[in-house]
Amino acid sequence: MAKVELKAPVVQEISDLLSDATAAVLVDYRGITVEQDTKLRKELRENGVTYRVYKNTLLNIAMKGTAFEAMANDLNGPTAIAVTNGDATAPARVIATFDKKGEVIQLKAGVVDGTYYDQKGINAVALIPSREVLLGRLFGSMKSPITNFARVLKQIAEKDA
């Protein structure tokens, strides 16, 4: 078999992975130990993120013609890709949180909801909390004025009684 025929299934696998993805992040995993990598993969899996290592040329071929094509210039050195079709900030957030624990891993670039972010931008995206946390904060801030209003009404009612 020719080399091209052997690589076609891998390119198809990457294309399938990216086809319904809401976000993808490129990661430089240089210097990470097997134990650290296993721990990272577990955290990513728990957050609905697929993490794979592919050759840069195969990633480049699979990304052509997709929203993720903008990341092609960042395919240099050892590269892994973290992809999700759920919470768009999850890959960047989990990896950045993992890195804050003293592990050696670096975000290279990413595409979140069709928008390309360079290394600086994807690190900023990593600071965005999950959807559940944001909704909790929103409902908490909405509940606070209502609770205070109810207390005032109760105090007025008790005062008049």
N, C-alpha and C positions, 0 to 999 in steps of 0.2 A: 504494500500500500504506500502511496505517496504521503509525504508529510502533511500536505494540505488536507488530505482526506482524514488523517488522524486528528487534525486540529478542528475540523468543522463541527464535531459534536460539542467541543468545549466552547466554541464561539456561540453556538446555538444555546447552550446552557446559560451563558452570560446574557445573551439577548433576552431569553425567557425571564431571567431574574430581573432585568431592567425594564421589561415591557410594561408592568403595572406598578412600578415603584414610584413612590411620592418623593423619595430622597435617596441620595447615594453620596457617600463620603469616601475619599481616598485617604489611606492611612500609611504612614511610614512606620513599619514595625521593627526597624533595625535595633538590635540590642535587647529585644524582649526574650525572656526565658520561656521554656515550654510551660512551666508552672503558671507564669503570669499570663501567657497566651490562653491557656485553658480557662483560667479565671475570667479573663476578658470575654472569651467566647460565651461562657455561661451567662454573664451579665447581659450581653447583647441578645442572646436567645430569649432570656426572661423578658426583655423589652420588645420582642417582636422584630429583631434585626437579624438579617442574614449576613454573616461575615465570611469572606472567602479570599484566598490568595490565588491570583492568576498571573500569567505572564503579561507584561505590559503590552506587548504587540497584540495579544489576543483580546485584551480589554479595549485597546484602541480600535480594532476591527469591529468588535461588537457594539461600541458606542457610536459608530458612524451613523449619521442620520437620525439620531435620537436627541432628546433634551439634554442628555449627559455628555454629548460630544464636546462641550466646552471644557471638560476636564482633561482632554487629550494632551494638552501641553504640560500637565502636571504628572504625567506618567513617566517618571524617571526614578531609578533606584528601586529598592524593594518596596512593593506596593500591594496593599490589601484593599479590598473594597467592602464597605458596610452598606447594606441596602435594606430599605424598609418600604412597605406599602401601607403602613399605619401612621403612627405619630411621626411627622416629618422631621422633628428636631431630635428624635431619639438616638440615631447613630452618633451624631456629633456630641450630644449631651453625655451619653454613656461613656464614650471614649475620653472626652475631656475630664469627666469626673474620675475615671480610672487613672488618667494621667496625673491628676492632682494628688493621688495617693502615693506618688513617688515612683510610679512605673515609667518605663521608657517607651513612649509611643507618641507619635506626632500626627496631627491632622494636616493633610496637604491642601485639600480643596474639597468642594462639594457642590451638589446641586440639590436645592430644596424647593419643592413645588415649582420646578421649571426655571428657577433663578440660580445662576452660577455665583459661587462665593469663593474667593481666593482664601489663602490660609488665615489671614487676619479676619475676614468676613465669616468664615466657618467657625472660628473660635468665638466670635460674637454670637452666632446662632446657637452655639453650645450652651450659652448662658440663659437661654429662654427656657423657662420651666415647662413641664409636660402639660398637656391639655387639661388633665384632671386637676392639677395644682392651680392652674389659671382659673378654671371654673370654680374651684373652692374659694379662691380669693375673691372672685367676683360676687359669689353668693354671700360670702362673709361680709363684704362691704355693703351689699344691699340689705342684709339682715340687721346690721348695726343701727342705722337710723330708725328703722321700724321698731326695734326693741326699745330704743331710747324714747320714742314717741309713746309707746305703750306704757312705759314707766311714768312718764309725765302725766298721761291721762289717769293712771291709777292713783298717783299722788293727789291730783286735783279732786278725784272722786272721794278719796279718803279724807281730804281736807274739808270738803263740803258736807260730809256725813257726820 
